[in-house]
Amino acid sequence: MQTFRSQIAANRRNSVLLVLIVIGLLVLMGFSIGYALSGEPTGGLGLMGVAGVLAIVMSLAAYFSGDRLVLAASGAREITEQDAPQLYNVVREMSIAANVPVPRVYIIDDTAPNAFATGRDPKHASVAATTGLLEKLDREELQGVIGHEMSHVANLDVRFALLVGVLVGVVALISDMFLRSAFWFGGGRRSSSREGGGLAAIMFVVAIVLAILAPIAARLVQLAVSRQREYLADATSVELTRNPYGLQRALAKIATDTEVLEVANRATQHMYITNPIKKFESRRSGLFSTHPPIVDRINRLRVLTGETPLSGQTLGTLAGLD
């Protein structure tokens, strides 16, 4: 039988592999575009260096200010233990279980049940929960959700997502700059290609293809990383709470709740325990999914306890929710 430890190990390996794919895309695209623009290999190496510096600068900016922006955009307000004793108590329990400092606790005044964690490291972490989550979940279910969020903190998922997001952003930025330059200065590029020979012309074609396809591929990998980290947090939550049933029930309740989380948007949706943007909302985009299907997440938890996967009418009711 699969254990939560084997799930955790597999999800970590998959996440690292996906990040390496994004780095490979950035290196390959940077070199080919630099070569195409200069007609020489040194130009490719130079642009790779520029991409690396750009990624570092963007990472530092997001590293030190990203959490504050997310909390502000979500309308979260910091609370004390007197404001929500049970939430604070559960957060403290899960912090002890995860062996991390107790994070700052925030509340989002919204009836839709959901939660997220943010912060660059465990010493600067914050957990935010909606009032709907506190009203609609019992203590075991709340433990499962907070265990999931504390897992994101302990596993450094926010930092991991930041790295991937910056890499994807640099890929998109370099791609857009190259396509614009190729359009406006195509004549000069053809002259350079003739001077550099057939290889330069080939690299120019390769660069065009990569500039079009690499941002799409990088975005798909980013979403895959996000889904893997959700699986990882689910499995780690079970390790912390020793109770897969609370999280199972919580995921089902949150996913099937019809309340709309008004403050959520496409920039922050990946941070929540389940996608806060419902399928029936006009702002929803079904092309890319930031979360694994709820049924799949619940079934993975059921495997840990030797239960049979959801099927039949039950599966049909939850199928497709994410």
Contacts in CASP RR format, 6 or more apart in sequence:
PFRMAT RR
TARGET T0000
AUTHOR 0000-0000-0000
METHOD contacts of the structure
MODEL  1
MQTFRSQIAANRRNSVLLVLIVIGLLVLMGFSIGYALSGEPTGGLGLMGV
AGVLAIVMSLAAYFSGDRLVLAASGAREITEQDAPQLYNVVREMSIAANV
PVPRVYIIDDTAPNAFATGRDPKHASVAATTGLLEKLDREELQGVIGHEM
SHVANLDVRFALLVGVLVGVVALISDMFLRSAFWFGGGRRSSSREGGGLA
AIMFVVAIVLAILAPIAARLVQLAVSRQREYLADATSVELTRNPYGLQRA
LAKIATDTEVLEVANRATQHMYITNPIKKFESRRSGLFSTHPPIVDRINR
LRVLTGETPLSGQTLGTLAGLD
1 303 0 8 1.000
1 304 0 8 1.000
1 306 0 8 1.000
2 303 0 8 1.000
2 304 0 8 1.000
3 304 0 8 1.000
4 235 0 8 1.000
4 236 0 8 1.000
4 238 0 8 1.000
4 239 0 8 1.000
4 304 0 8 1.000
5 239 0 8 1.000
7 231 0 8 1.000
7 232 0 8 1.000
7 235 0 8 1.000
7 300 0 8 1.000
7 304 0 8 1.000
8 232 0 8 1.000
8 235 0 8 1.000
8 236 0 8 1.000
8 239 0 8 1.000
11 228 0 8 1.000
11 229 0 8 1.000
11 231 0 8 1.000
11 232 0 8 1.000
11 235 0 8 1.000
12 232 0 8 1.000
14 228 0 8 1.000
15 160 0 8 1.000
15 225 0 8 1.000
15 228 0 8 1.000
15 229 0 8 1.000
15 232 0 8 1.000
18 164 0 8 1.000
18 221 0 8 1.000
18 224 0 8 1.000
18 225 0 8 1.000
18 228 0 8 1.000
19 160 0 8 1.000
19 163 0 8 1.000
19 164 0 8 1.000
19 167 0 8 1.000
19 225 0 8 1.000
21 221 0 8 1.000
22 164 0 8 1.000
22 167 0 8 1.000
22 168 0 8 1.000
22 171 0 8 1.000
22 218 0 8 1.000
22 221 0 8 1.000
22 222 0 8 1.000
23 167 0 8 1.000
25 171 0 8 1.000
25 210 0 8 1.000
25 214 0 8 1.000
25 217 0 8 1.000
25 218 0 8 1.000
25 221 0 8 1.000
26 51 0 8 1.000
26 55 0 8 1.000
26 167 0 8 1.000
26 170 0 8 1.000
26 171 0 8 1.000
26 174 0 8 1.000
26 214 0 8 1.000
26 218 0 8 1.000
27 48 0 8 1.000
28 210 0 8 1.000
28 214 0 8 1.000
29 171 0 8 1.000
29 174 0 8 1.000
29 175 0 8 1.000
29 207 0 8 1.000
29 210 0 8 1.000
29 211 0 8 1.000
29 214 0 8 1.000
30 44 0 8 1.000
30 47 0 8 1.000
30 48 0 8 1.000
30 51 0 8 1.000
30 174 0 8 1.000
31 44 0 8 1.000
31 45 0 8 1.000
31 47 0 8 1.000
31 48 0 8 1.000
32 44 0 8 1.000
32 203 0 8 1.000
32 206 0 8 1.000
32 207 0 8 1.000
32 210 0 8 1.000
33 44 0 8 1.000
33 47 0 8 1.000
33 174 0 8 1.000
33 178 0 8 1.000
33 207 0 8 1.000
33 210 0 8 1.000
33 211 0 8 1.000
34 43 0 8 1.000
34 44 0 8 1.000
34 46 0 8 1.000
34 47 0 8 1.000
34 48 0 8 1.000
34 207 0 8 1.000
35 41 0 8 1.000
35 43 0 8 1.000
35 44 0 8 1.000
35 200 0 8 1.000
35 203 0 8 1.000
35 207 0 8 1.000
36 178 0 8 1.000
36 189 0 8 1.000
36 200 0 8 1.000
36 203 0 8 1.000
36 204 0 8 1.000
36 206 0 8 1.000
36 207 0 8 1.000
36 208 0 8 1.000
37 43 0 8 1.000
37 47 0 8 1.000
37 178 0 8 1.000
37 181 0 8 1.000
37 189 0 8 1.000
37 192 0 8 1.000
37 207 0 8 1.000
38 44 0 8 1.000
38 192 0 8 1.000
39 192 0 8 1.000
39 193 0 8 1.000
39 195 0 8 1.000
39 196 0 8 1.000
39 200 0 8 1.000
39 203 0 8 1.000
40 196 0 8 1.000
47 174 0 8 1.000
51 170 0 8 1.000
51 174 0 8 1.000
52 170 0 8 1.000
54 170 0 8 1.000
54 173 0 8 1.000
54 174 0 8 1.000
55 166 0 8 1.000
55 167 0 8 1.000
55 170 0 8 1.000
58 166 0 8 1.000
58 169 0 8 1.000
58 170 0 8 1.000
59 162 0 8 1.000
59 163 0 8 1.000
59 166 0 8 1.000
62 162 0 8 1.000
62 166 0 8 1.000
63 120 0 8 1.000
63 159 0 8 1.000
63 162 0 8 1.000
64 120 0 8 1.000
66 118 0 8 1.000
66 119 0 8 1.000
66 120 0 8 1.000
66 162 0 8 1.000
67 118 0 8 1.000
67 119 0 8 1.000
67 120 0 8 1.000
67 124 0 8 1.000
67 126 0 8 1.000
67 158 0 8 1.000
70 116 0 8 1.000
70 118 0 8 1.000
70 268 0 8 1.000
70 271 0 8 1.000
71 106 0 8 1.000
71 118 0 8 1.000
71 126 0 8 1.000
71 128 0 8 1.000
73 263 0 8 1.000
73 265 0 8 1.000
73 267 0 8 1.000
73 268 0 8 1.000
74 108 0 8 1.000
74 116 0 8 1.000
74 128 0 8 1.000
74 263 0 8 1.000
74 264 0 8 1.000
74 268 0 8 1.000
75 108 0 8 1.000
75 109 0 8 1.000
75 263 0 8 1.000
76 106 0 8 1.000
76 107 0 8 1.000
76 108 0 8 1.000
76 126 0 8 1.000
76 128 0 8 1.000
77 106 0 8 1.000
77 107 0 8 1.000
77 108 0 8 1.000
77 109 0 8 1.000
78 104 0 8 1.000
78 105 0 8 1.000
78 106 0 8 1.000
79 105 0 8 1.000
79 106 0 8 1.000
79 107 0 8 1.000
80 88 0 8 1.000
81 88 0 8 1.000
81 89 0 8 1.000
83 107 0 8 1.000
84 105 0 8 1.000
84 107 0 8 1.000
84 134 0 8 1.000
86 134 0 8 1.000
86 139 0 8 1.000
86 142 0 8 1.000
87 105 0 8 1.000
87 107 0 8 1.000
87 129 0 8 1.000
87 134 0 8 1.000
87 142 0 8 1.000
87 146 0 8 1.000
88 105 0 8 1.000
90 139 0 8 1.000
90 142 0 8 1.000
90 143 0 8 1.000
90 146 0 8 1.000
91 102 0 8 1.000
91 103 0 8 1.000
91 105 0 8 1.000
91 127 0 8 1.000
91 146 0 8 1.000
91 150 0 8 1.000
92 102 0 8 1.000
93 143 0 8 1.000
94 143 0 8 1.000
94 146 0 8 1.000
94 147 0 8 1.000
94 149 0 8 1.000
94 150 0 8 1.000
94 240 0 8 1.000
94 241 0 8 1.000
95 101 0 8 1.000
95 102 0 8 1.000
95 103 0 8 1.000
95 150 0 8 1.000
97 147 0 8 1.000
97 150 0 8 1.000
97 240 0 8 1.000
97 241 0 8 1.000
98 147 0 8 1.000
98 150 0 8 1.000
98 151 0 8 1.000
98 153 0 8 1.000
98 154 0 8 1.000
98 236 0 8 1.000
98 240 0 8 1.000
99 154 0 8 1.000
100 122 0 8 1.000
100 125 0 8 1.000
100 150 0 8 1.000
100 153 0 8 1.000
100 154 0 8 1.000
101 122 0 8 1.000
101 123 0 8 1.000
101 125 0 8 1.000
103 117 0 8 1.000
103 122 0 8 1.000
103 125 0 8 1.000
103 126 0 8 1.000
103 127 0 8 1.000
103 150 0 8 1.000
103 153 0 8 1.000
104 125 0 8 1.000
104 126 0 8 1.000
104 127 0 8 1.000
105 126 0 8 1.000
105 127 0 8 1.000
105 128 0 8 1.000
105 129 0 8 1.000
106 126 0 8 1.000
106 127 0 8 1.000
106 128 0 8 1.000
106 129 0 8 1.000
107 128 0 8 1.000
107 129 0 8 1.000
107 130 0 8 1.000
107 131 0 8 1.000
108 114 0 8 1.000
108 128 0 8 1.000
108 129 0 8 1.000
108 130 0 8 1.000
108 131 0 8 1.000
108 261 0 8 1.000
108 263 0 8 1.000
109 130 0 8 1.000
109 131 0 8 1.000
110 130 0 8 1.000
110 131 0 8 1.000
110 132 0 8 1.000
110 259 0 8 1.000
110 261 0 8 1.000
110 262 0 8 1.000
110 263 0 8 1.000
111 130 0 8 1.000
111 131 0 8 1.000
111 132 0 8 1.000
111 135 0 8 1.000
111 259 0 8 1.000
112 130 0 8 1.000
112 132 0 8 1.000
112 257 0 8 1.000
112 259 0 8 1.000
112 260 0 8 1.000
112 261 0 8 1.000
112 262 0 8 1.000
112 276 0 8 1.000
113 130 0 8 1.000
113 132 0 8 1.000
113 133 0 8 1.000
113 135 0 8 1.000
113 136 0 8 1.000
113 137 0 8 1.000
113 253 0 8 1.000
113 254 0 8 1.000
113 257 0 8 1.000
113 259 0 8 1.000
114 129 0 8 1.000
114 130 0 8 1.000
114 133 0 8 1.000
114 254 0 8 1.000
114 261 0 8 1.000
114 264 0 8 1.000
114 272 0 8 1.000
114 273 0 8 1.000
114 274 0 8 1.000
114 276 0 8 1.000
115 127 0 8 1.000
115 128 0 8 1.000
115 129 0 8 1.000
115 130 0 8 1.000
115 133 0 8 1.000
115 145 0 8 1.000
115 146 0 8 1.000
115 148 0 8 1.000
115 149 0 8 1.000
115 272 0 8 1.000
115 273 0 8 1.000
116 127 0 8 1.000
116 128 0 8 1.000
116 149 0 8 1.000
116 268 0 8 1.000
116 271 0 8 1.000
116 272 0 8 1.000
116 273 0 8 1.000
117 125 0 8 1.000
117 126 0 8 1.000
117 127 0 8 1.000
117 128 0 8 1.000
117 149 0 8 1.000
117 150 0 8 1.000
117 152 0 8 1.000
117 153 0 8 1.000
117 157 0 8 1.000
117 158 0 8 1.000
117 271 0 8 1.000
118 125 0 8 1.000
118 126 0 8 1.000
118 128 0 8 1.000
118 158 0 8 1.000
118 271 0 8 1.000
119 125 0 8 1.000
119 126 0 8 1.000
119 153 0 8 1.000
119 158 0 8 1.000
120 158 0 8 1.000
120 159 0 8 1.000
120 162 0 8 1.000
121 156 0 8 1.000
121 159 0 8 1.000
122 153 0 8 1.000
122 154 0 8 1.000
122 156 0 8 1.000
125 153 0 8 1.000
125 158 0 8 1.000
127 146 0 8 1.000
127 149 0 8 1.000
127 150 0 8 1.000
127 153 0 8 1.000
129 145 0 8 1.000
129 146 0 8 1.000
130 261 0 8 1.000
132 259 0 8 1.000
133 142 0 8 1.000
133 145 0 8 1.000
133 254 0 8 1.000
134 142 0 8 1.000
136 253 0 8 1.000
136 257 0 8 1.000
137 145 0 8 1.000
137 250 0 8 1.000
137 253 0 8 1.000
140 243 0 8 1.000
140 245 0 8 1.000
140 246 0 8 1.000
140 249 0 8 1.000
141 246 0 8 1.000
141 247 0 8 1.000
141 249 0 8 1.000
141 250 0 8 1.000
141 253 0 8 1.000
142 250 0 8 1.000
143 241 0 8 1.000
143 243 0 8 1.000
143 246 0 8 1.000
144 237 0 8 1.000
144 241 0 8 1.000
144 243 0 8 1.000
144 246 0 8 1.000
144 247 0 8 1.000
144 250 0 8 1.000
145 247 0 8 1.000
145 250 0 8 1.000
145 254 0 8 1.000
145 273 0 8 1.000
147 233 0 8 1.000
147 236 0 8 1.000
147 237 0 8 1.000
147 240 0 8 1.000
147 241 0 8 1.000
147 247 0 8 1.000
148 233 0 8 1.000
148 234 0 8 1.000
148 236 0 8 1.000
148 237 0 8 1.000
148 247 0 8 1.000
148 273 0 8 1.000
149 233 0 8 1.000
149 273 0 8 1.000
150 237 0 8 1.000
150 240 0 8 1.000
151 157 0 8 1.000
151 232 0 8 1.000
151 233 0 8 1.000
151 234 0 8 1.000
151 236 0 8 1.000
151 237 0 8 1.000
151 240 0 8 1.000
152 158 0 8 1.000
152 229 0 8 1.000
152 233 0 8 1.000
154 236 0 8 1.000
155 229 0 8 1.000
155 232 0 8 1.000
155 233 0 8 1.000
155 236 0 8 1.000
157 229 0 8 1.000
157 232 0 8 1.000
157 233 0 8 1.000
160 225 0 8 1.000
160 229 0 8 1.000
161 225 0 8 1.000
161 226 0 8 1.000
161 229 0 8 1.000
161 270 0 8 1.000
164 221 0 8 1.000
164 222 0 8 1.000
164 225 0 8 1.000
165 222 0 8 1.000
167 218 0 8 1.000
168 215 0 8 1.000
168 218 0 8 1.000
168 219 0 8 1.000
168 221 0 8 1.000
168 222 0 8 1.000
169 218 0 8 1.000
171 214 0 8 1.000
171 215 0 8 1.000
171 218 0 8 1.000
172 215 0 8 1.000
172 218 0 8 1.000
172 219 0 8 1.000
174 211 0 8 1.000
175 210 0 8 1.000
175 211 0 8 1.000
175 212 0 8 1.000
175 214 0 8 1.000
175 215 0 8 1.000
176 215 0 8 1.000
178 207 0 8 1.000
178 211 0 8 1.000
179 208 0 8 1.000
179 211 0 8 1.000
179 212 0 8 1.000
182 189 0 8 1.000
182 204 0 8 1.000
182 207 0 8 1.000
182 208 0 8 1.000
182 211 0 8 1.000
189 204 0 8 1.000
192 200 0 8 1.000
193 200 0 8 1.000
193 201 0 8 1.000
193 204 0 8 1.000
219 288 0 8 1.000
220 288 0 8 1.000
223 288 0 8 1.000
223 289 0 8 1.000
223 290 0 8 1.000
226 270 0 8 1.000
226 290 0 8 1.000
226 291 0 8 1.000
227 289 0 8 1.000
227 290 0 8 1.000
227 291 0 8 1.000
227 292 0 8 1.000
230 273 0 8 1.000
230 291 0 8 1.000
230 292 0 8 1.000
230 297 0 8 1.000
231 292 0 8 1.000
231 297 0 8 1.000
231 300 0 8 1.000
234 247 0 8 1.000
234 297 0 8 1.000
234 300 0 8 1.000
234 301 0 8 1.000
235 300 0 8 1.000
235 304 0 8 1.000
237 247 0 8 1.000
238 244 0 8 1.000
238 247 0 8 1.000
238 301 0 8 1.000
238 304 0 8 1.000
241 247 0 8 1.000
244 301 0 8 1.000
244 302 0 8 1.000
244 304 0 8 1.000
244 305 0 8 1.000
245 305 0 8 1.000
247 301 0 8 1.000
248 298 0 8 1.000
248 301 0 8 1.000
248 302 0 8 1.000
250 273 0 8 1.000
251 273 0 8 1.000
251 274 0 8 1.000
251 294 0 8 1.000
251 297 0 8 1.000
251 298 0 8 1.000
252 294 0 8 1.000
252 298 0 8 1.000
252 318 0 8 1.000
254 273 0 8 1.000
254 274 0 8 1.000
255 274 0 8 1.000
255 294 0 8 1.000
255 318 0 8 1.000
255 321 0 8 1.000
255 322 0 8 1.000
256 317 0 8 1.000
256 318 0 8 1.000
256 321 0 8 1.000
258 278 0 8 1.000
260 278 0 8 1.000
260 281 0 8 1.000
261 272 0 8 1.000
261 276 0 8 1.000
261 277 0 8 1.000
264 272 0 8 1.000
264 276 0 8 1.000
264 277 0 8 1.000
265 277 0 8 1.000
265 283 0 8 1.000
266 277 0 8 1.000
266 283 0 8 1.000
266 285 0 8 1.000
269 275 0 8 1.000
269 276 0 8 1.000
269 277 0 8 1.000
269 290 0 8 1.000
270 290 0 8 1.000
270 291 0 8 1.000
274 291 0 8 1.000
274 294 0 8 1.000
274 321 0 8 1.000
274 322 0 8 1.000
275 289 0 8 1.000
275 290 0 8 1.000
275 291 0 8 1.000
275 322 0 8 1.000
277 283 0 8 1.000
277 284 0 8 1.000
278 284 0 8 1.000
279 286 0 8 1.000
279 321 0 8 1.000
289 322 0 8 1.000
290 322 0 8 1.000
291 322 0 8 1.000
292 322 0 8 1.000
293 319 0 8 1.000
293 320 0 8 1.000
293 321 0 8 1.000
293 322 0 8 1.000
294 318 0 8 1.000
294 320 0 8 1.000
294 321 0 8 1.000
294 322 0 8 1.000
295 310 0 8 1.000
295 315 0 8 1.000
295 318 0 8 1.000
295 319 0 8 1.000
295 320 0 8 1.000
295 321 0 8 1.000
298 310 0 8 1.000
298 318 0 8 1.000
299 309 0 8 1.000
299 310 0 8 1.000
302 308 0 8 1.000
302 309 0 8 1.000
302 310 0 8 1.000
303 309 0 8 1.000
309 315 0 8 1.000
310 318 0 8 1.000
END
